[in-house]
């Protein structure tokens, strides 16, 4: 494997000059730069990134921990984070925690060992104190961890209000909400707050059932519906699901069990990721989270901390949502 000394020898320059070319520092004449770049190419020289990170105290690597890579929301979110990171000359390391606290903790240790400049936290299975111990920039997706850790989220309260109001305006008289895990202080649970308050204001009977945190695959959602709702689904004429996979699975379950959607049961989801956009029958009624804007905001918030060290309440970003009308309401 070629070394920086080999590059300097072939180019006929000093090691310091090669280092300046690699790091784009100091004045280097065009002819000298071309000699060094040709030598690098000829020798297929690969700089030692760990050594460079130690020297610069910056690796231009950022970590991202997600709860489930197979979930279309997170796969699309990763796409947008990576695209923006690449524009800013950062590389992305993605970790899949599977919502296991031990796995999440191990990934955090691994990212620190690889000297990442900061971490985007989309998985939140650890206690708050564990995040506060980390001595590197963090940004959270959809969770308030601490005033010292900025977050990015969609306007979950507005989303819940839009969804619930839409069902009521469509004539629903008893509404079910399938929520996420309410034991965590997740900003996504503001959808549930909005659902309950909107129903109370409109004097509409309602029930909240935790379940939108089951695995992203169709079978797991089907088993949840069969276990928790099989005997009471006909008690409701509207359902607000906290994600689109649950909403789609509920549509299939209802139609296979003789319940007409939307005539007898109206269903609305939340997310509008690539899976939802791909569906043609039915076209789900849902609330759109603009994942491109969320991904860019997560990445820019973290890079701002890395490069400027600025952390205050203005780093928190809440992004607007939109009601998408489909065939299920």
Buried (B, 14 or more C-beta within 10 A) or exposed (E): EBEBEBBBBBBEBEEEBBBBBBEEEEEBEEEBBEBBBEBBEEBEBEBEBEEBBEEEEBBBBBBBBBBBBEBBBBBBBBBBBBBBBEEEEBEBBBBBBBBBBEBBBEBBEEBBEBBBBBBBBBBBBBEBEBBEEBEBBBBBBBBBBEEEBBBBBBBBBBBBBBBBBBBBEBEBEEBBBBBBBEEBEBBBBBBBBBBBBBBEEBEBEBBBBBBBBBBBBEEBBBBBBEEBBEEEBBEBBBBBBBBBBBBBBBBBBBEEEEBEBBEEBBBBBBBBBEBBBEBEEBBBBBBBBBBBBBBBBBBBBBBBBBEEEEBEEEBBBBBEBBBBEBBBB
